[in-house]
């Protein structure tokens, strides 16, 4: 087995060429809404219905979402860059200017999102400087038909018509 060292900055640069959708993972912890922007999200299995995302070990929000055990994935629309920025910052009231409603599992469902997926934390696995979260889907909804918010090469992007 070869021992190759990959420069983290180069890894970020190369992986930035893979366009991703932008999500916000939300939950309620100690009676307060919590949320974090997340690009590392995917559908994992149809039967059973599982989804996955990978929060950084350095995240201060992820431990509160994990403790809540129930969460929602909000897939953002192209016109929700402000929501992404709010949920991507540290500290403060991230929900101050963000419309939301409580989902069936109690997690915040963000207004204007394309899709809401509610889930329970099923497994948490190690993944280097991240954890790999597998969630069992409990509910899903398509509240809005809109273009997605994408991230590509370190910036917001849209679909080419």
C-alpha positions in Angstrom: 0.0 0.0 0.0 1.4 3.4 -1.1 1.7 6.2 1.3 1.0 9.4 -0.7 0.5 12.8 0.9 -2.2 15.0 -0.8 -2.0 18.7 -0.2 -5.3 19.8 1.3 -5.4 23.1 -0.7 -4.9 21.1 -3.9 -7.6 18.7 -2.9 -10.0 21.6 -2.3 -9.1 23.1 -5.6 -9.6 19.9 -7.6 -12.8 18.9 -5.8 -14.1 22.5 -6.4 -14.6 21.4 -10.0 -17.4 19.1 -9.0 -20.6 21.1 -8.8 -22.7 20.4 -5.8 -26.2 21.4 -4.7 -26.4 23.5 -1.5 -28.3 22.3 1.5 -28.9 23.4 5.0 -29.1 20.8 7.7 -31.5 21.9 10.6 -32.6 20.6 13.9 -34.0 21.8 17.3 -31.6 21.6 20.2 -32.6 22.7 23.7 -35.7 24.3 22.3 -33.7 26.5 19.8 -33.4 26.0 16.0 -29.9 25.2 14.8 -28.6 24.9 11.2 -25.5 24.6 9.0 -24.9 24.9 5.3 -23.8 21.6 3.8 -22.6 20.6 0.3 -21.6 17.1 1.1 -25.1 15.6 0.9 -26.4 12.7 -1.1 -29.2 10.1 -1.5 -27.8 6.9 -0.2 -30.5 4.2 -0.5 -34.1 4.0 -1.8 -35.1 0.8 0.2 -34.8 1.6 3.0 -34.8 5.3 2.4 -31.4 6.7 3.6 -29.6 9.9 3.0 -26.1 10.9 4.0 -24.1 14.1 4.7 -20.6 14.7 6.1 -20.1 17.5 8.7 -16.6 18.6 9.6 -15.3 17.6 13.0 -14.6 21.3 13.6 -18.3 22.2 13.3 -19.9 23.7 16.4 -23.4 23.1 15.0 -23.1 19.4 14.1 -22.8 18.2 17.8 -26.2 19.9 18.5 -27.8 18.4 15.5 -26.4 15.0 16.5 -27.8 15.4 20.0 -31.2 16.2 18.6 -31.2 12.9 16.7 -33.8 14.3 14.3 -33.0 16.7 11.5 -34.1 18.1 8.2 -32.3 18.7 4.9 -33.4 21.8 3.1 -32.3 21.9 -0.5 -31.8 25.5 -1.4 -33.1 27.4 -4.5 -30.9 29.6 -6.6 -32.4 32.8 -5.0 -31.5 31.6 -1.4 -27.8 32.7 -1.3 -28.6 34.9 1.7 -30.0 31.8 3.5 -26.8 29.9 2.7 -24.6 32.7 4.0 -26.6 33.0 7.2 -26.4 29.3 7.9 -22.7 29.2 6.9 -21.5 31.7 9.5 -20.5 30.9 13.1 -22.3 32.2 16.1 -25.2 34.6 16.3 -28.9 33.9 15.6 -28.7 32.3 12.1 -32.5 32.2 12.0 -33.0 35.9 12.7 -33.9 36.7 9.1 -34.8 33.3 7.8 -38.5 32.2 7.4 -39.1 28.6 8.7 -41.8 26.3 10.0 -41.6 23.3 12.2 -41.5 20.0 10.4 -43.3 16.8 11.5 -40.1 15.7 13.4 -39.7 19.2 14.9 -36.8 20.3 12.7 -36.9 23.6 11.0 -38.1 23.6 7.3 -36.8 26.7 5.6 -39.1 28.8 3.6 -38.3 29.0 -0.1 -36.5 25.6 -0.2 -37.0 23.3 -3.2 -37.1 20.2 -1.1 -37.4 19.2 2.6 -36.3 15.8 3.8 -36.8 14.9 7.4 -34.7 12.1 8.9 -33.4 10.4 12.1 -29.7 9.9 12.7 -29.2 6.2 12.0 -25.4 5.9 11.9 -22.4 8.1 12.4 -19.1 6.8 10.9 -15.6 8.3 11.0 -14.4 10.0 7.8 -11.1 11.7 8.3 -11.6 15.3 9.3 -15.4 14.8 8.9 -18.0 12.3 10.1 -20.3 10.5 7.7 -23.9 10.7 8.9 -26.5 8.2 7.6 -30.1 9.4 8.2 -33.2 7.3 7.8 -35.9 9.3 6.0 -39.1 9.9 7.9 -40.8 12.4 5.6 -40.1 14.4 2.4 -41.8 17.2 0.5 -41.4 19.2 -2.7 -42.7 22.6 -1.6 -41.3 24.6 -4.6 -40.4 24.2 -8.2 -37.3 26.3 -8.7 -33.7 26.2 -10.0 -31.2 24.9 -7.4 -28.5 26.8 -5.7 -25.2 25.3 -6.8 -21.6 25.7 -5.7 -18.8 25.4 -8.2 -15.1 26.4 -8.0 -15.6 28.2 -4.7 -18.6 30.3 -5.8 -22.3 30.1 -6.3 -23.4 29.0 -9.7 -26.5 28.3 -11.7 -27.7 25.9 -14.4 -26.8 26.9 -17.9 -30.0 27.1 -19.9 
